[in-house]
């Protein structure tokens, strides 16, 4: 018996029409978003970003600097929002939390032996609790891809449910690392498992392996969210992460969310971008709209 | 049965690829008899933007190459051009040159490339200096490439002016976006094919075709362009370029007489145009001050 009491057979989740999905995604990229609409879209994107640094070389200084950036994206341009959150390793949660007190920016922490997830259940729980105890508002966990690919779906379900319990009040994002799941059918299956296990958000990738977030993968996950919503009325959030580095691509993602899930999802409560370099490209586009002149990265803070 | 003519589509050159202009616009090019030679891309500001992104991306690799290797690559361009001389001569004739003038221009172009190929690994020694200073410092100055250079090539000639403008800029480790002559664009596009087969990394030279009047403001105000070179004598254009360049204090070089076609136009100072001089103050022990000997 599993923790959730669910012991579903996940071997027959809906099959995905890959050609259809790719064609649909190609169409999202044809929407023309210009001028004021574009500016609104870009500001919304900034407000949906989980500004991320997940590197072995991260230091307190780097994290503090990023936290400052989260609340001061580009001070020369008035009226910019904050990012939704910053995303750091558990050891940096305390520093980020301190740096961001009295702001709207949440602190998200990866946990569960990120990015590989190759560890024991106890360690993953401890990792999660450590982050939550230090004040993380959100937890980004990775699933055990090895178990998933072996067909051990209920192991994955149980694992997510366990971590959800360890999260307490923190919202749980479940990372599939879709680049390792090989098929869209698997992505759909993982989505259903995570949603059943109590995920608040489902997330494409760690950003550590390529391909990370792609439009087809995101669409499949959005459709799983939509089907769940139709069935139960419960909203689940979505976070594509890794590989989205241009404002234009991010706008295409917004179009996809709007046309798949509707406007209710167009806020950082339900949709996030996991990115580090996206923010600067969006800022450069906003400055381009404001000044009429193409921008250079030389004039934007790096971190 | 008469064979159907196979006409070349003249496209632009961005990042080592030959896209059509994103705007989908074109202008017809006629020979002196009024016969249509080709439809040529009318590049837009977005093509320019894409080209600058490519040039910026290529800058790190190109500028950090060994000078000798850049020299080899420039020489390779000359070799490739030499082997396709006939095609360039024919295109110049199509665009109104006499056969003799066309041949002279192509020869001059090849020679110009060889000239700057030779300078690639020499200008740094010639223009560098060890400076005498009064403090305990080893003080030296070296030229370094500026970065991305936007170039508006001369209008009167189709090939030599383009090559003259580009060669000195890339010899010094810069990358560039160049707007070809509006009335004589064919050789520029064919030259892109030469570049493409000469081990020149994609993005080092990006070639656009179109109207100066539509593009010059963007060439001058793009924040990610470090220098603008203008070959022409239109006072309004010159004034506007100089004004817009102040946005990010980019360097501006105006060549309002001569289009680079004379042999005198080849001088190493053209390389120096798009170089910044970096001076280094390196603290040293004041040798000899203590009376010690080495």
Interface residues (C-beta under 8 A of the other chain):
Chain A: X293 X294 X295 X296 X297 X298 X299
Chain B: X49 X52 X218 X221 X222 X223 X224 X247 X248
